[in-house]
Amino acid sequence: MNRSCRILPVFYLLCFAQEDPAILAPPRGVAFPGGEVRVIVRADGKTQLKLDGKPVSAETPAEGVLTAALQLAPGAHEISYGAETVRVFAGPGPGAEFKPFRPHPPVANCTTCHAVKNGIWTFQRASLATVCSQCHAKDKFPAKHTHEMGILADCQICHDPHGSTAAAHMRKEKEAACKQCHN
């Protein structure tokens, strides 16, 4: 992962991660009851999105981002971008290898959370917590978390905002999530 840094007014040094290309959604090993799958890729602009080894068309809402809505026939499929491959299943009877996908509602409309600013695909607001609290009530936050929302401002450290197989879209078990900051 590379970092680019900018000095902002009020003398803050802000560093943005410039990460390698990756498939952000869907996660690996998920099953979809129907055949429609929403794909989100952090793109490098040089690589083609593929389904089962064949190129598929994708939209570019901003530089560095690809999205596609794929209609999958029943069965197992591979979605690939560069060296990364994600196996998914569409239809009934996925077997033990695949877990049911739980979508996060805003994924249907990327602009619920994201916007293009200065030609860069980013979050609508400076704080991710501010973006998340557009839908998630701040007053209910302390009941589930041991910190206030201001301390845990980067929600996606623990939660997958594009959907997952876990309850509350957790990326890790609660203990492992807490140990990212606490020993």
N, C-alpha and C positions, 0 to 999 in steps of 0.2 A: 504494500500500500504506500503510495506517495502522498505527500502533504504539500499543499500550497498555502501560504500564509499572507494575510493582508493586515495592514495597520488601518484601523477604522478611527473615525472621530472619537474623541474622548480617550485616545491613546490605548485602546484595547488591541491586542494582537489576536487575531482570529485565524485559526487554522482549519481548513476544510480538507477532509480526506478525499483524495483522488484515487479511488479504488479500482482494482482491475475489473475487467468485464465479468459479469456474473448473472446467473438467472436468479432473480429475486422472488419470482412466483411463477409457477407453483413450486412448493417444496418437494423434495424427493419422497418417493414412496407413498403418494396420496391417491385416493380413489375418489372419483366424481360419479355421482349417481346418473347424471346425464352425460351428454357428449361435449358440452361446451366448456372450454378451459381458457381462462384469461392468463396470458403470459406477460411477464414484465421482466425486462432485461436491462441491466446497466451495460451499455454497449460501448464498443470501441470505434464504431463506424466503418470497420473493415471486414467484419465477420457477418455471415448470414445466419439467420435463425433457421433451424431445421426441425422437421417432424419426421421421425422414423427415417432419417438420413436424406430427406428431400427438402429443398428450400421452400419456405413458406413466406408469404407477404406479411409485412409488419408495418405499423405506423411509427413515426418518429415525432412524438409531441414536442420534443426539444432535443438539442444536441446531447448525446450520451445516453439516450433512453429509447428503447423499442418496446412497443406493446402489440399484442396480437390476441384476437379472439379465435381460438381454433375449435373446429367441430371434429370431435374424435369418434371413430367407429368403436363399438364395444371391444374391449380387450386392453392389453398392455401396450404402451407406447413410450418412445424416447423423444424428449425435446432436448435439442442441443444448441449450444452457442459456443463456438470455438471448442476448447478442450472440455468444457463442462457439459455433462449430460444428466438429465433428470428423468427418472422413470415414473410414469403415472399410469393409472388404470381408469377406464371409462366403462360405465354400465354396471349391471348386477354381478355379484359373485366374484369380488376381487381377490379373495384368498388372503392368507395371513401376511403376505409381503406388503400389502397396501393398507393404509388406514384412511378412514373417511375424512375428507377435507372439510374444514369449517371456514367458510369465507368471512372476512371482515367487511362489513357492508360498504364502507367508502371506496373499496377497490373498484367497484363498478364505475366510478367517476373519479379519475385521478386528480382532478382539480379541486376535489373536496379538501385535500391536504397539500397538494403541490401547486406550484406556479412557476412560470418562466420569469426570472429577474436577471436583467443584464445578459440575456442570452443563455443563462444557466438554469437547468431544471433544479429546483430547490423547494423547500417548504414554504408555505404561504407566509408564515410568521417566523421571527428570529428564534423563538422558543418552540420546541416540539411539543412541550406540555400545553402551550397555548393552542396549538393546532388540535391536539387530542381533546382538550377540554371544550372544544366546540360541540362535541357530542357526548363526552363522558363528564358527568357531574363532578365538580371539584369537591362538593360537600360530602360525597360518598367515598372519595379517595382515601381518607384516613382509616376507614373501616377495613380496607384490604391491604394497606401498606403501613410500614412502621415509620415512614418519613412523610413530610408534607410534599406536595407536588413540586414546589420550587427546588427541592434537593434532588428529586428524581426527575429532572426536566427532560432527559432523553429517554422517553418511554420505550423506544425500540431496542434498548440494551436488553430488556427482559421480555418484551412482547414483539411478535411479528405482525406489523401493521397490514400486511398483505394477505393474512390468513394462515392457518396452520391446522394441525391435527390435534392440538392440545387445548384443554380448557383455558379460557382467558387468553388464548393465543400465546401462551408462554413459550419462550425459546428453550428454557431449561427448567428443571425442577426448582421449587422456591428456594431451597437451601443453596443450590448451585448458583442461582441468580443473585442471592444476597452476597455470596462469597466473591462475586466479581469486584466488590468494593470492600468487604469486611473479611478478615481472616478468621 
